[in-house]
Amino acid sequence: MDSTMATGWAGEGAVLEQIDATVKDAVARARSELPSGPGLSHCAECGEEIPEGRRQAIAGVRLCVSCQQSQDNSAQVFSGYNRRGSKDSQLR
C-alpha cells in the first residue's frame, strides 16, 4: 500500500511553497512600508514639531503621533491571504 498523500493536481510541496510565498510577500510588503532616510523635525501633514524621542526611536519618521494614528486608522487592512495559488483565483 502506498503511504503518500494524494494531493490532487498540486505537486508535492505545493502547499509549503504557497505558505512560503505568502510569508515572503508579507515581509516584502512590510519592508516596503518602513520609513527610510532622514526623519523630519516637523510633521509633514500638520507642521507640528516631532518630539526628539520619536525621531530617535523611528528612523525616517515623517508624521507626528496624532497624524500617524489618523493614517493608521484609515489604512487599508491587508488580509494576509495569498490568492496567487488558490483554487478560487484559478477559476476566475
Protein Blocks (a to p, Z undefined) as FASTA:
>chain_A
ZZbdcehjacehklmmmmmmmmmmmmmmmmmmpcedjddfbdfklopacdfklmmmmghi
abdfklmmmmmmmpccdehiafklgmklmmZZ
